[in-house]
């Protein structure tokens, strides 16, 4: 990610985080509308899951300038997601739904550059998580 994209992620997150509960609820509603079966990946308390997701977004966005420091924690997160039944195709679906939800929540000020910036962050995150998933799968064999 270049510096411009990092700055766009940070500034757009700051603008959107004032209504983070609404944004996260909208994300899950959009996700389950497109992929109802994905609801099975979240068997526990939905509000707790919403809080976890909001916290993860905050950590990524607020640390985007030094995102490389998140590499190992993201691989670890991927390892844990294997146990939840998350499949590689779920990452792409989540990326698509999150970017759409961010754009929808932002409204008129969202630009194609915002989309590219968030897609770069999410793609990097997913790549590291998937790497962690592969490591865990190998260790389980």
C-alpha positions in Angstrom: 0.0 0.0 0.0 1.3 3.4 -0.9 1.2 6.3 1.6 -1.8 8.0 -0.2 -3.9 4.8 0.2 -2.8 4.5 3.8 -3.9 8.1 4.5 -7.2 7.5 2.7 -7.9 4.4 4.8 -7.1 6.3 8.0 -9.1 9.5 7.2 -12.1 7.6 5.9 -12.1 5.3 8.9 -12.0 8.3 11.2 -15.0 9.8 9.4 -17.0 6.6 9.4 -16.1 5.4 12.9 -18.5 7.9 14.5 -21.3 5.4 13.5 -19.2 2.2 13.7 -22.1 0.2 15.3 -24.4 1.1 12.4 -21.6 0.4 9.9 -20.9 -3.1 11.3 -24.5 -4.0 11.6 -25.0 -2.8 8.0 -22.0 -5.0 6.9 -23.5 -8.1 8.5 -26.9 -7.4 7.1 -25.4 -7.0 3.6 -23.3 -10.1 4.0 -26.2 -12.3 5.1 -28.5 -10.9 2.4 -26.0 -12.0 -0.3 -24.8 -15.2 1.4 -27.4 -16.4 3.9 -25.3 -19.6 4.6 -22.5 -17.4 6.0 -24.7 -16.8 9.0 -23.7 -20.4 10.1 -20.1 -19.2 10.6 -21.2 -17.0 13.5 -23.0 -19.3 15.9 -22.5 -17.2 19.0 -23.9 -13.9 20.2 -24.1 -11.6 17.2 -23.5 -8.5 19.2 -20.2 -10.0 20.5 -19.2 -10.8 16.9 -20.1 -7.2 15.9 -17.8 -5.9 18.6 -15.0 -8.1 17.6 -15.3 -7.0 14.0 -15.5 -3.3 14.9 -12.4 -3.7 17.0 -10.5 -5.5 14.2 -11.4 -2.7 11.8 -10.2 -0.1 14.3 -6.9 -1.9 14.8 -6.3 -2.2 11.1 -7.3 1.3 10.2 -5.6 3.1 13.1 -2.3 1.1 12.4 -2.4 1.4 8.7 0.7 3.6 8.6 2.7 0.7 10.2 0.6 -2.1 8.9 3.6 -4.4 8.5 3.7 -4.7 12.3 0.4 -6.6 12.0 1.7 -9.4 9.9 2.1 -12.1 12.6 -1.2 -11.2 14.4 -3.0 -11.4 11.1 -1.5 -14.9 10.4 -2.6 -15.9 13.9 -6.1 -14.6 13.2 -6.2 -16.7 10.0 -5.1 -19.8 12.0 -8.1 -19.3 14.3 -10.5 -18.7 11.5 -9.8 -22.2 10.1 -11.4 -23.7 13.2 -14.5 -21.5 12.6 -15.0 -23.1 9.2 -13.9 -20.0 7.2 -13.0 -21.0 3.6 -10.8 -19.0 1.2 -13.9 -17.8 -0.8 -15.3 -16.2 2.3 -12.5 -13.7 2.3 -13.4 -12.4 -1.1 -17.0 -12.2 -0.2 -16.2 -10.3 3.0 -14.0 -7.9 1.1 -16.7 -7.2 -1.4 -19.3 -6.6 1.2 -17.1 -4.5 3.4 -16.1 -2.2 0.6 -19.7 -1.8 -0.5 -20.8 -1.1 3.0 -18.1 1.5 3.5 -19.0 3.2 0.3 -22.7 3.1 1.2 -22.1 4.5 4.6 -19.8 7.2 3.4 -22.2 8.4 0.7 -21.2 11.2 -1.6 -17.7 11.8 -0.4 -16.5 8.2 -1.2 -14.3 8.1 -4.3 -12.8 5.3 -6.4 -9.5 6.0 -4.6 -11.2 5.1 -1.3 -12.3 1.8 -2.8 -8.8 1.1 -4.1 -7.2 2.0 -0.7 -9.6 -0.2 1.3 -9.3 -3.1 -1.2 -5.5 -3.0 -0.9 -5.8 -3.1 2.9 -8.3 -5.9 2.9 -6.4 -7.9 0.2 -3.3 -7.7 2.3 -5.1 -8.7 5.4 -6.8 -11.7 3.7 -3.5 -12.8 2.2 -1.8 -12.9 5.6 -4.8 -14.6 7.2 -4.9 -17.2 4.4 -1.2 -17.8 4.9 -2.0 -18.5 8.6 -4.8 -20.8 7.6 -2.4 -22.8 5.4 0.2 -23.1 8.2 -2.5 -24.3 10.6 -3.9 -26.8 8.1 -0.4 -28.3 7.6 0.2 -28.6 11.3 -3.1 -30.4 11.7 -2.1 -33.1 9.3 
